[in-house]
Amino acid sequence: IGRFTLPEESWWKGYYDPLQERVRLMRETHGGDPEMRGMLDAEEMEMASFRKYCRFYGYVFYVMRKPWN
């Protein structure tokens, strides 16, 4: 029926901005745990990649309808 690409702004407002704040808080409370630091580093790398390359990739949502028989 249709399709749309989620705009970059939606990623920041709805996902990455809250994630950045959560990563910051988790570093304050659990920064001494090496495993947690590794996971938080990975989240920050993902955000940096999106910031740098968001013009080249994104998510497309497809709206479909099951055909009537």
Phi and psi in degrees as GROMACS dihedral restraints (atoms count N, CA, C in turn):
[ dihedral_restraints ]
;  ai    aj    ak    al  type     phi  dphi    fc
    3     4     5     6     1  -173.4    20    10
    4     5     6     7     1  -179.9    20    10
    6     7     8     9     1  -156.3    20    10
    7     8     9    10     1   156.9    20    10
    9    10    11    12     1  -152.9    20    10
   10    11    12    13     1   151.6    20    10
   12    13    14    15     1  -102.7    20    10
   13    14    15    16     1   132.4    20    10
   15    16    17    18     1   -68.9    20    10
   16    17    18    19     1   123.0    20    10
   18    19    20    21     1   -69.3    20    10
   19    20    21    22     1   154.5    20    10
   21    22    23    24     1   -53.3    20    10
   22    23    24    25     1   -43.1    20    10
   24    25    26    27     1   -57.8    20    10
   25    26    27    28     1   -37.6    20    10
   27    28    29    30     1   -63.9    20    10
   28    29    30    31     1   -38.1    20    10
   30    31    32    33     1   -61.8    20    10
   31    32    33    34     1   -43.3    20    10
   33    34    35    36     1   -70.5    20    10
   34    35    36    37     1   -50.6    20    10
   36    37    38    39     1   -66.8    20    10
   37    38    39    40     1   -41.1    20    10
   39    40    41    42     1   -92.9    20    10
   40    41    42    43     1   -17.4    20    10
   42    43    44    45     1  -134.4    20    10
   43    44    45    46     1   -61.4    20    10
   45    46    47    48     1   -71.4    20    10
   46    47    48    49     1   -38.7    20    10
   48    49    50    51     1   -60.7    20    10
   49    50    51    52     1   -50.3    20    10
   51    52    53    54     1   -62.3    20    10
   52    53    54    55     1   -35.9    20    10
   54    55    56    57     1   -64.6    20    10
   55    56    57    58     1   -41.7    20    10
   57    58    59    60     1   -58.0    20    10
   58    59    60    61     1   -44.0    20    10
   60    61    62    63     1   -65.2    20    10
   61    62    63    64     1   -41.5    20    10
   63    64    65    66     1   -64.6    20    10
   64    65    66    67     1   -41.4    20    10
   66    67    68    69     1   -60.9    20    10
   67    68    69    70     1   -43.4    20    10
   69    70    71    72     1   -59.9    20    10
   70    71    72    73     1   -46.7    20    10
   72    73    74    75     1   -64.1    20    10
   73    74    75    76     1   -40.8    20    10
   75    76    77    78     1   -66.6    20    10
   76    77    78    79     1   -34.4    20    10
   78    79    80    81     1   -64.5    20    10
   79    80    81    82     1   -37.6    20    10
   81    82    83    84     1   -66.0    20    10
   82    83    84    85     1   -41.4    20    10
   84    85    86    87     1   -91.9    20    10
   85    86    87    88     1   -27.7    20    10
   87    88    89    90     1  -129.8    20    10
   88    89    90    91     1    18.3    20    10
   90    91    92    93     1   -63.7    20    10
   91    92    93    94     1   -16.8    20    10
   93    94    95    96     1   -80.6    20    10
   94    95    96    97     1   -12.3    20    10
   96    97    98    99     1   -87.2    20    10
   97    98    99   100     1   115.6    20    10
   99   100   101   102     1   -59.0    20    10
  100   101   102   103     1   -38.1    20    10
  102   103   104   105     1   -65.8    20    10
  103   104   105   106     1   -42.6    20    10
  105   106   107   108     1   -64.6    20    10
  106   107   108   109     1   -41.6    20    10
  108   109   110   111     1   -58.7    20    10
  109   110   111   112     1   -41.2    20    10
  111   112   113   114     1   -62.1    20    10
  112   113   114   115     1   -43.1    20    10
  114   115   116   117     1   -66.4    20    10
  115   116   117   118     1   -41.2    20    10
  117   118   119   120     1   -66.7    20    10
  118   119   120   121     1   -38.6    20    10
  120   121   122   123     1   -60.3    20    10
  121   122   123   124     1   -40.8    20    10
  123   124   125   126     1   -64.6    20    10
  124   125   126   127     1   -40.3    20    10
  126   127   128   129     1   -63.4    20    10
  127   128   129   130     1   -41.1    20    10
  129   130   131   132     1   -67.2    20    10
  130   131   132   133     1   -34.9    20    10
  132   133   134   135     1   -65.5    20    10
  133   134   135   136     1   -39.5    20    10
  135   136   137   138     1   -61.6    20    10
  136   137   138   139     1   -45.5    20    10
  138   139   140   141     1   -63.3    20    10
  139   140   141   142     1   -40.1    20    10
  141   142   143   144     1   -65.0    20    10
  142   143   144   145     1   -39.5    20    10
  144   145   146   147     1   -64.8    20    10
  145   146   147   148     1   -43.0    20    10
  147   148   149   150     1   -63.8    20    10
  148   149   150   151     1   -43.9    20    10
  150   151   152   153     1   -56.7    20    10
  151   152   153   154     1   -42.6    20    10
  153   154   155   156     1   -79.2    20    10
  154   155   156   157     1   -37.0    20    10
  156   157   158   159     1  -117.7    20    10
  157   158   159   160     1    12.1    20    10
  159   160   161   162     1   -61.4    20    10
  160   161   162   163     1   -20.2    20    10
  162   163   164   165     1   -70.8    20    10
  163   164   165   166     1   -16.0    20    10
  165   166   167   168     1  -106.5    20    10
  166   167   168   169     1    -8.8    20    10
  168   169   170   171     1  -152.2    20    10
  169   170   171   172     1   164.6    20    10
  171   172   173   174     1  -178.9    20    10
  172   173   174   175     1  -173.0    20    10
  174   175   176   177     1  -111.6    20    10
  175   176   177   178     1   133.2    20    10
  177   178   179   180     1  -110.0    20    10
  178   179   180   181     1   132.8    20    10
  180   181   182   183     1  -107.5    20    10
  181   182   183   184     1   132.5    20    10
  183   184   185   186     1  -109.8    20    10
  184   185   186   187     1   132.3    20    10
  186   187   188   189     1  -102.2    20    10
  187   188   189   190     1   119.1    20    10
  189   190   191   192     1  -127.4    20    10
  190   191   192   193     1   163.8    20    10
  192   193   194   195     1  -135.2    20    10
  193   194   195   196     1   135.2    20    10
  195   196   197   198     1   -66.2    20    10
  196   197   198   199     1   132.4    20    10
  198   199   200   201     1   -66.1    20    10
  199   200   201   202     1   143.3    20    10
  201   202   203   204     1   -81.0    20    10
  202   203   204   205     1   135.6    20    10
